[in-house]
């Protein structure tokens, strides 16, 4: 089990929140682009094409449901992040500044897609 006072756990949770925020924003941006293009095509389409384009718009509803689910996970991770900073007898307090520094250490490189599953597992196990 991970040591909840470990700065790496707090940093991993912070990095996870940022990844979810990014996924929500990217999905929203992509769907908005699709919907905008479909609306343009609908203005110039015949009845059969219009119905197919309407189907594309309906299919984009997944983004709203996915966004709601990701927002719930994001809130949970944020809650866990605040709860991981606890006072351990004899331990030095872990401040927000330390959390920010630790989070930067855990952040993936700009060319990376994020933490690997192995890195996340290692961070959560506290090894």
C-alpha angles and dihedrals in degrees: 000000000000120000102246091208091057111114089216090064091052090046092049091051091049091049090049091052091052091049092052091047089052092048091051092049094046093049092048092048092049095048092047089054092050092048092048092052092046090052090053091050092047090059090061102034135104122238096271093048091044091058091050091049090049087055090055090053091050090049089056088067086090087079093064093050093043090049091052091051093046090049090055091051090046092053091049092051091048090050091049090048091057092045095051092067099083133152113254115194109257093009127116114252113259106227130202089251090056090048091053092050091047091048091054089053090054096043113112119245116268091256093049126096090222137275118339118240088250091055092049092048091049092049094048092047089052096233 
